[in-house]
Amino acid sequence: MSSRQQLLDAAKALCDDFARKESLDTLLSHFSITEECIAQEHGLGAVAPFVGRTFRGLESVRKYFSLVASTLTYENMTFGDYFVDTEVRKVSVTGRARFTWRETTESWDETFAYVLDFDHENKVYRYQVWGDTAAAYLARKGELTEVISGSWSEPSKE
């Protein structure tokens, strides 16, 4: 099997397990034990407890996924448009899901992107996410439904 196919299969396995809401231990089984693992969701840290921070080490990555699970729920998660770079052992992929902020129960549809770096055993050692932090922030504040329904107005341009 080609290196490209191995990386693609490894990325798909992690993404599929996340979409199926597999256990935390199952998710962590996709991460390296030979390299220092990093999980990083890009954005302003005030948005959510898992955004804008770098989680270093496998136990810290566990904390990242625990924070995500305690803050959000999701449904209908799918992944596609995988891009594999065998030279640097990275896979980029886009995903879609409907997210709900647990505390306010406000929901939004989101497209997000992962960049996954793999060690030589095809295990993830760097997990990066880019998502719709504005929607997450508004959902956390209980203001997303108001914005989506159009009752929120922009400031005047005077």
C-alpha positions in Angstrom: 0.0 0.0 0.0 1.3 3.5 -0.9 2.4 6.0 1.7 -0.4 8.2 0.3 -3.0 5.6 0.8 -1.8 4.8 4.4 -2.0 8.5 5.3 -5.4 8.9 3.8 -6.7 5.7 5.6 -5.3 7.0 8.9 -6.9 10.4 8.5 -10.2 8.9 7.4 -10.2 6.5 10.4 -9.8 9.4 12.9 -12.4 11.5 11.1 -14.9 8.6 10.9 -14.5 7.8 14.6 -15.0 11.4 15.5 -18.2 11.6 13.3 -19.5 8.4 14.9 -18.9 9.9 18.4 -16.6 7.1 19.4 -15.1 7.0 22.9 -12.3 9.3 23.9 -9.9 6.4 24.2 -10.8 5.4 20.6 -10.1 8.9 19.4 -6.8 9.0 21.3 -5.7 5.7 19.8 -5.2 7.6 16.5 -2.6 9.8 18.2 1.2 9.3 18.4 2.9 7.9 21.4 6.4 8.5 19.9 6.0 12.2 19.2 4.7 15.0 21.4 1.0 15.5 20.5 -0.6 18.9 19.9 -4.2 19.8 19.5 -4.9 23.4 18.5 -8.2 25.0 17.5 -7.4 28.3 16.0 -9.3 31.5 17.0 -9.8 33.9 19.9 -9.6 32.1 23.3 -12.6 34.0 24.6 -14.9 32.1 22.2 -14.7 28.7 24.0 -12.4 26.9 26.5 -10.8 24.8 23.8 -10.2 27.6 21.2 -7.0 29.6 20.9 -5.0 27.4 23.2 -2.3 24.8 22.4 -2.8 21.5 24.1 0.5 19.7 24.4 1.0 16.0 25.2 -1.4 13.2 25.0 -3.1 13.9 28.3 -3.6 17.5 27.3 -5.1 16.4 24.0 -7.5 14.2 26.1 -8.4 17.4 27.9 -9.0 19.2 24.6 -11.5 16.6 23.4 -13.1 16.5 26.9 -13.7 20.3 26.8 -15.1 20.0 23.3 -17.5 17.3 24.4 -18.6 19.1 27.5 -19.3 22.3 25.6 -20.7 21.2 22.2 -22.8 18.4 20.7 -22.9 17.7 17.0 -24.8 15.7 14.5 -24.6 14.7 10.8 -20.9 15.1 10.7 -19.3 14.3 7.4 -15.8 14.7 5.9 -14.6 15.1 2.3 -12.1 16.8 0.1 -9.1 15.1 1.6 -5.7 16.4 0.5 -2.7 14.3 1.2 0.9 15.6 1.2 3.2 12.6 1.5 6.4 14.7 1.6 5.5 16.4 4.9 3.1 13.6 6.0 0.1 15.9 6.3 -3.6 15.5 5.5 -6.0 18.4 5.1 -9.7 17.8 5.1 -13.0 19.7 5.3 -15.9 18.6 7.4 -19.5 19.7 8.0 -21.8 19.2 10.9 -24.6 20.8 12.9 -23.2 21.9 16.2 -25.1 22.8 19.4 -23.8 24.8 22.3 -24.9 22.7 25.3 -25.6 25.5 27.7 -27.8 27.6 25.5 -29.0 24.8 23.1 -28.4 27.2 20.1 -27.3 25.3 16.9 -25.6 26.2 13.7 -24.4 24.4 10.6 -20.7 24.7 10.1 -18.0 23.9 7.6 -14.6 23.4 9.3 -11.1 22.3 8.3 -8.5 20.0 9.9 -4.8 19.8 9.2 -3.4 16.6 10.5 0.4 15.9 10.8 1.4 12.2 11.0 4.4 10.5 12.5 6.1 7.6 10.7 3.7 5.1 12.2 0.7 7.0 10.6 -0.4 8.4 14.0 -1.5 12.0 14.4 0.9 14.2 16.4 -0.5 17.6 15.4 -4.2 18.2 15.1 -5.3 21.7 14.0 -8.8 22.9 13.5 -10.3 26.0 11.8 -14.0 26.6 12.4 -16.7 29.2 12.6 -15.7 30.8 15.9 -18.2 33.6 15.4 -21.1 31.2 15.4 -19.8 29.4 18.4 -19.3 32.7 20.3 -22.9 33.9 19.5 -24.3 30.5 20.4 -22.4 30.6 23.7 -23.9 34.1 24.4 -27.4 32.9 23.4 -27.4 35.4 20.5 -27.0 33.2 17.5 -30.7 32.6 16.9 -31.4 36.3 17.1 -28.7 37.0 14.5 -29.8 34.2 12.1 -33.4 35.3 12.3 -32.4 38.7 11.1 -33.7 40.6 14.1 -30.2 41.7 14.9 -29.3 44.8 13.0 -25.9 46.3 12.0 -24.9 49.7 13.4 -25.9 52.6 11.3 -23.2 53.9 8.9 -23.5 57.5 9.8 
